[in-house]
């Protein structure tokens, strides 16, 4: 899954919302009220994001060395995508976004838990109000972005279903519906897309369920109505358009690992020292920084080592890549 980077074509009509978001951000900064909750058009609560610090602890939300990083323009985040259910090129997910109707939609939660159940998407959005989290995002294909997500910690959602002590992993599945996801008419992947996390990774405060972008509803091509965001892992772990979550005792087989086990592991932690068999992971291209997009060094755990390295203490990260 790797192609040469080509900047996307963007109609100018798409740029307005981002300008509003940036203006609002400037005003809030100037007013010195960073860190206070701010209602954003009824859609989301923006909290703790404008200071560039994560909710809770440590360095900037966007990871170490993020001071100089500006959020990637909306047009790149929404027109340079990987979403094989809507097409295998970078531009097709935006072109085919209209196929992906996100109502009705429900999430089923099952497996090793006391209270399995099904949540309707609108009930879920009501129960778990979104806050803003500005995260670095690093694709395994060596491009990177800084994304102002709206969402809530996955742990808040998982706790509601009371996982038992047998729950060691969490498995996630994308919708299977070739009418709404026409890419599934071709067997380019073994559908539906599946991903997994170890329980402690799933419960980590950085792990997010994203439901929006730039203070707006999540565009279909970015995985509406809800997707995972695990900022210290390669982008393929961040599964889109989720319909099922299952607590398991055994490690789930994730889709890319099944497709090419030598190239894509289960852990997929961003690691400049472990090359992909076909390319180096030492550097990354930052989308939206010009035709010859800026290249910068890739950081261990994508800049979140202070927060997450201890999860892997004692593990050989070359073996568990
Ligand atoms: N989820 C599903 N269901 N299908 C996909 O093809 N692609 C993954 C991930 N989640 C993918 C997916 C990959 S390879 C990446 S890099 C990110 O989504 C891209 O997210 P973005 O398009 O929002 O940048």
Boltz pocket constraint, residues with backbone or C-beta under 6 A from the ligand:
constraints:
  - pocket:
      binder: B
      contacts: [[A, 77], [A, 80], [A, 81], [A, 82], [A, 83], [A, 84], [A, 85], [A, 138], [A, 139], [A, 140], [A, 174], [A, 193], [A, 221], [A, 222], [A, 223], [A, 234], [A, 235], [A, 236], [A, 237], [A, 238], [A, 239], [A, 240], [A, 241]]
      max_distance: 6.0
